Amino acid sequence: MNISTNLKAIDMIKGEILSEIANLYRTLADYDEIGEYECVTNEIATVIAMDYILARRLGLSFSSVDNKISELLTIGEENGHELEVEFADMSELKRYLKSR
């Protein structure tokens, strides 16, 4: 693949990520009223998938992204991140990722 084609793909992916984040924020603005859980799930899943694809286009492996996520979750646990202290979100996500 040539460089210009790869750059075009990267720009397209970045645009899709930003667009989907904007959709997510619009949905969440009225979340209590509409209760569209499926829509939120789709938007979050799309952002995550496109982030992985962007990483690949940038020359990173999927496993390197997974490893970095695990590392960041560990740091959050060890440093007492507020989401970990109050809700145990980081340790729960880390357990989930290990179980897959």
TORDRENLO-200377 format. One record per residue: residue number from 1; x, y, z of N, C-alpha, C in turn. Coordinates in steps of 0.05 Angstrom, whole numbers, always signed. Example, Ala and Ser with C-alpha at 12.3 -4.5 7.8 and 13.67 -1.06 7.14 Angstrom:
<pts>
{pos:1, nu:+264, nv:-114, nw:+156, cau:+246, cav:-90, caw:+156, cu:+264, cv:-66, cw:+156};
{pos:2, nu:+257, nv:-45, nw:+142, cau:+273, cav:-21, caw:+143, cu:+258, cv:+1, cw:+157};
</pts>
This chain:
<pts>
{pos:1, nu:+17, nv:-23, nw:+0, cau:+0, cav:+0, caw:+0, cu:+18, cv:+25, cw:+0};
{pos:2, nu:+11, nv:+44, nw:-16, cau:+28, cav:+68, caw:-17, cu:+21, cv:+87, cw:+5};
{pos:3, nu:+38, nv:+106, nw:+10, cau:+35, cav:+125, caw:+33, cu:+10, cv:+142, cw:+30};
{pos:4, nu:+4, nv:+152, nw:+6, cau:-19, cav:+169, caw:+3, cu:-45, cv:+154, cw:+7};
{pos:5, nu:-46, nv:+129, nw:-1, cau:-70, cav:+113, caw:+4, cu:-74, cv:+108, cw:+34};
{pos:6, nu:-52, nv:+103, nw:+48, cau:-53, cav:+99, caw:+77, cu:-62, cv:+124, cw:+91};
{pos:7, nu:-51, nv:+147, nw:+83, cau:-59, cav:+173, caw:+95, cu:-88, cv:+179, cw:+91};
{pos:8, nu:-98, nv:+172, nw:+67, cau:-126, cav:+176, caw:+61, cu:-144, cv:+159, cw:+80};
{pos:9, nu:-135, nv:+134, nw:+83, cau:-150, cav:+116, caw:+101, cu:-149, cv:+126, cw:+130};
{pos:10, nu:-126, nv:+136, nw:+139, cau:-124, cav:+147, caw:+166, cu:-143, cv:+171, cw:+170};
{pos:11, nu:-143, nv:+188, nw:+150, cau:-161, cav:+212, caw:+152, cu:-190, cv:+203, cw:+153};
{pos:12, nu:-197, nv:+183, nw:+137, cau:-225, cav:+173, caw:+136, cu:-232, cv:+161, cw:+164};
{pos:13, nu:-214, nv:+146, nw:+175, cau:-219, cav:+133, caw:+201, cu:-222, cv:+155, cw:+223};
{pos:14, nu:-205, nv:+174, nw:+223, cau:-206, cav:+196, caw:+242, cu:-233, cv:+210, cw:+240};
{pos:15, nu:-242, nv:+215, nw:+215, cau:-268, cav:+228, caw:+211, cu:-291, cv:+211, cw:+222};
{pos:16, nu:-290, nv:+185, nw:+217, cau:-311, cav:+167, caw:+228, cu:-311, cv:+167, cw:+258};
{pos:17, nu:-287, nv:+167, nw:+270, cau:-286, cav:+167, caw:+300, cu:-298, cv:+192, cw:+311};
{pos:18, nu:-291, nv:+215, nw:+299, cau:-302, cav:+240, caw:+309, cu:-332, cv:+242, cw:+305};
{pos:19, nu:-341, nv:+233, nw:+282, cau:-370, cav:+233, caw:+276, cu:-385, cv:+216, cw:+296};
{pos:20, nu:-374, nv:+192, nw:+301, cau:-388, cav:+174, caw:+320, cu:-387, cv:+184, cw:+348};
{pos:21, nu:-366, nv:+197, nw:+356, cau:-365, cav:+210, caw:+383, cu:-386, cv:+232, cw:+385};
{pos:22, nu:-388, nv:+248, nw:+364, cau:-409, cav:+269, caw:+363, cu:-437, cv:+256, cw:+366};
{pos:23, nu:-441, nv:+235, nw:+351, cau:-467, cav:+221, caw:+353, cu:-472, cv:+211, cw:+382};
{pos:24, nu:-451, nv:+200, nw:+394, cau:-454, cav:+190, caw:+421, cu:-461, cv:+212, cw:+440};
{pos:25, nu:-447, nv:+235, nw:+438, cau:-453, cav:+257, caw:+456, cu:-482, cv:+268, cw:+451};
{pos:26, nu:-491, nv:+268, nw:+426, cau:-519, cav:+277, caw:+421, cu:-538, cv:+257, cw:+434};
{pos:27, nu:-533, nv:+232, nw:+431, cau:-550, cav:+211, caw:+443, cu:-550, cv:+214, cw:+473};
{pos:28, nu:-527, nv:+217, nw:+485, cau:-525, cav:+219, caw:+514, cu:-538, cv:+244, cw:+525};
{pos:29, nu:-540, nv:+265, nw:+509, cau:-552, cav:+290, caw:+518, cu:-582, cv:+285, cw:+525};
{pos:30, nu:-594, nv:+267, nw:+511, cau:-623, cav:+260, caw:+515, cu:-626, cv:+232, cw:+525};
{pos:31, nu:-605, nv:+220, nw:+536, cau:-605, cav:+192, caw:+544, cu:-628, cv:+184, cw:+562};
{pos:32, nu:-632, nv:+200, nw:+583, cau:-653, cav:+193, caw:+602, cu:-681, cv:+193, cw:+590};
{pos:33, nu:-685, nv:+210, nw:+570, cau:-711, cav:+213, caw:+558, cu:-716, cv:+191, cw:+537};
{pos:34, nu:-695, nv:+184, nw:+522, cau:-700, cav:+165, caw:+500, cu:-694, cv:+136, cw:+506};
{pos:35, nu:-675, nv:+132, nw:+524, cau:-669, cav:+104, caw:+532, cu:-660, cv:+86, cw:+510};
{pos:36, nu:-646, nv:+97, nw:+490, cau:-638, cav:+81, caw:+467, cu:-611, cv:+67, cw:+474};
{pos:37, nu:-613, nv:+46, nw:+489, cau:-589, cav:+32, caw:+498, cu:-574, cv:+20, cw:+474};
{pos:38, nu:-589, nv:+9, nw:+455, cau:-577, cav:-4, caw:+431, cu:-561, cv:+17, cw:+415};
{pos:39, nu:-571, nv:+41, nw:+413, cau:-558, cav:+62, caw:+398, cu:-531, cv:+69, cw:+412};
{pos:40, nu:-532, nv:+72, nw:+438, cau:-507, cav:+78, caw:+453, cu:-487, cv:+55, cw:+450};
{pos:41, nu:-496, nv:+31, nw:+452, cau:-478, cav:+8, caw:+449, cu:-465, cv:+8, cw:+421};
{pos:42, nu:-481, nv:+13, nw:+401, cau:-470, cav:+14, caw:+373, cu:-450, cv:+36, cw:+370};
{pos:43, nu:-455, nv:+59, nw:+381, cau:-437, cav:+82, caw:+379, cu:-410, cv:+77, cw:+393};
{pos:44, nu:-412, nv:+66, nw:+417, cau:-388, cav:+60, caw:+433, cu:-372, cv:+38, cw:+419};
{pos:45, nu:-386, nv:+17, nw:+409, cau:-372, cav:-5, caw:+396, cu:-358, cv:+5, cw:+370};
{pos:46, nu:-371, nv:+23, nw:+356, cau:-360, cav:+33, caw:+331, cu:-334, cv:+49, cw:+337};
{pos:47, nu:-335, nv:+66, nw:+358, cau:-312, cav:+82, caw:+366, cu:-288, cv:+63, cw:+373};
{pos:48, nu:-294, nv:+43, nw:+389, cau:-273, cav:+24, caw:+397, cu:-262, cv:+9, cw:+373};
{pos:49, nu:-279, nv:-1, nw:+356, cau:-269, cav:-15, caw:+332, cu:-253, cv:+3, cw:+314};
{pos:50, nu:-262, nv:+27, nw:+309, cau:-247, cav:+45, caw:+292, cu:-221, cv:+54, cw:+305};
{pos:51, nu:-219, nv:+55, nw:+331, cau:-194, cav:+61, caw:+345, cu:-174, cv:+38, cw:+339};
{pos:52, nu:-183, nv:+14, nw:+341, cau:-165, cav:-9, caw:+335, cu:-156, cv:-8, cw:+306};
{pos:53, nu:-174, nv:-2, nw:+288, cau:-167, cav:+0, caw:+259, cu:-147, cv:+23, cw:+254};
{pos:54, nu:-152, nv:+45, nw:+268, cau:-133, cav:+68, caw:+265, cu:-105, cv:+60, cw:+275};
{pos:55, nu:-104, nv:+46, nw:+297, cau:-79, cav:+37, caw:+308, cu:-65, cv:+19, cw:+287};
{pos:56, nu:-79, nv:+2, nw:+275, cau:-67, cav:-16, caw:+254, cu:-57, cv:+0, cw:+231};
{pos:57, nu:-72, nv:+20, nw:+221, cau:-63, cav:+37, caw:+200, cu:-38, cv:+53, cw:+207};
{pos:58, nu:-34, nv:+58, nw:+233, cau:-11, cav:+73, caw:+243, cu:+13, cv:+54, cw:+249};
{pos:59, nu:+9, nv:+28, nw:+243, cau:+31, cav:+9, caw:+246, cu:+32, cv:-5, cw:+273};
{pos:60, nu:+11, nv:-2, nw:+289, cau:+10, cav:-15, caw:+315, cu:-7, cv:-41, cw:+313};
{pos:61, nu:+1, nv:-61, nw:+328, cau:-14, cav:-86, caw:+327, cu:-37, cv:-84, cw:+347};
{pos:62, nu:-58, nv:-100, nw:+342, cau:-81, cav:-101, caw:+360, cu:-72, cv:-109, cw:+388};
{pos:63, nu:-53, nv:-128, nw:+389, cau:-44, cav:-137, caw:+415, cu:-28, cv:-116, cw:+430};
{pos:64, nu:-14, nv:-98, nw:+416, cau:+0, cav:-77, caw:+430, cu:-20, cv:-57, cw:+442};
{pos:65, nu:-42, nv:-53, nw:+429, cau:-63, cav:-35, caw:+440, cu:-75, cv:-49, cw:+465};
{pos:66, nu:-81, nv:-75, nw:+462, cau:-92, cav:-90, caw:+485, cu:-73, cv:-89, cw:+509};
{pos:67, nu:-47, nv:-93, nw:+504, cau:-27, cav:-92, caw:+525, cu:-26, cv:-65, cw:+538};
{pos:68, nu:-27, nv:-44, nw:+523, cau:-27, cav:-17, caw:+534, cu:-51, cv:-11, cw:+550};
{pos:69, nu:-74, nv:-21, nw:+541, cau:-99, cav:-17, caw:+557, cu:-96, cv:-31, cw:+584};
{pos:70, nu:-86, nv:-56, nw:+584, cau:-82, cav:-70, caw:+609, cu:-62, cv:-56, cw:+627};
{pos:71, nu:-41, nv:-45, nw:+616, cau:-21, cav:-30, caw:+631, cu:-34, cv:-5, cw:+644};
{pos:72, nu:-50, nv:+9, nw:+628, cau:-63, cav:+33, caw:+639, cu:-83, cv:+27, cw:+661};
{pos:73, nu:-97, nv:+4, nw:+657, cau:-116, cav:-4, caw:+678, cu:-101, cv:-11, cw:+704};
{pos:74, nu:-79, nv:-25, nw:+702, cau:-63, cav:-31, caw:+725, cu:-53, cv:-6, cw:+739};
{pos:75, nu:-44, nv:+13, nw:+724, cau:-35, cav:+39, caw:+735, cu:-58, cv:+52, cw:+750};
{pos:76, nu:-81, nv:+52, nw:+737, cau:-105, cav:+64, caw:+750, cu:-112, cv:+51, cw:+776};
{pos:77, nu:-110, nv:+25, nw:+776, cau:-115, cav:+10, caw:+801, cu:-95, cv:+17, cw:+823};
{pos:78, nu:-70, nv:+16, nw:+815, cau:-49, cav:+21, caw:+835, cu:-48, cv:+49, cw:+845};
{pos:79, nu:-55, nv:+68, nw:+829, cau:-54, cav:+97, caw:+837, cu:-80, cv:+107, cw:+848};
{pos:80, nu:-100, nv:+89, nw:+851, cau:-125, cav:+97, caw:+864, cu:-141, cv:+116, cw:+847};
{pos:81, nu:-143, nv:+112, nw:+821, cau:-159, cav:+128, caw:+804, cu:-188, cv:+129, cw:+815};
{pos:82, nu:-200, nv:+152, nw:+813, cau:-227, cav:+156, caw:+825, cu:-247, cv:+136, cw:+815};
{pos:83, nu:-246, nv:+129, nw:+790, cau:-265, cav:+109, caw:+779, cu:-260, cv:+81, cw:+791};
{pos:84, nu:-235, nv:+76, nw:+798, cau:-228, cav:+51, caw:+811, cu:-237, cv:+51, cw:+840};
{pos:85, nu:-230, nv:+72, nw:+854, cau:-237, cav:+74, caw:+883, cu:-267, cv:+74, cw:+887};
{pos:86, nu:-281, nv:+89, nw:+872, cau:-310, cav:+91, caw:+876, cu:-326, cv:+68, cw:+864};
{pos:87, nu:-317, nv:+57, nw:+841, cau:-334, cav:+38, caw:+827, cu:-320, cv:+12, cw:+819};
{pos:88, nu:-294, nv:+11, nw:+823, cau:-278, cav:-13, caw:+814, cu:-280, cv:-18, cw:+784};
{pos:89, nu:-284, nv:+3, nw:+769, cau:-287, cav:+0, caw:+740, cu:-262, cv:-11, cw:+727};
{pos:90, nu:-239, nv:-2, nw:+735, cau:-214, cav:-11, caw:+722, cu:-208, cv:-40, cw:+727};
{pos:91, nu:-211, nv:-48, nw:+752, cau:-205, cav:-76, caw:+758, cu:-226, cv:-95, cw:+745};
{pos:92, nu:-251, nv:-85, nw:+744, cau:-272, cav:-101, caw:+731, cu:-266, cv:-104, cw:+701};
{pos:93, nu:-258, nv:-83, nw:+688, cau:-251, cav:-84, caw:+659, cu:-227, cv:-102, cw:+655};
{pos:94, nu:-207, nv:-99, nw:+672, cau:-183, cav:-116, caw:+670, cu:-190, cv:-146, cw:+673};
{pos:95, nu:-207, nv:-153, nw:+692, cau:-216, cav:-181, caw:+695, cu:-231, cv:-190, cw:+670};
{pos:96, nu:-248, nv:-173, nw:+660, cau:-263, cav:-181, caw:+636, cu:-244, cv:-186, cw:+612};
{pos:97, nu:-225, nv:-168, nw:+608, cau:-207, cav:-171, caw:+586, cu:-190, cv:-197, cw:+588};
{pos:98, nu:-182, nv:-203, nw:+613, cau:-166, cav:-227, caw:+617, cu:-183, cv:-253, cw:+612};
{pos:99, nu:-209, nv:-251, nw:+617, cau:-226, cav:-275, caw:+614, cu:-233, cv:-281, cw:+585};
{pos:100, nu:-228, nv:-263, nw:+567, cau:-236, cav:-267, caw:+539, cu:-217, cv:-286, cw:+525};
</pts>
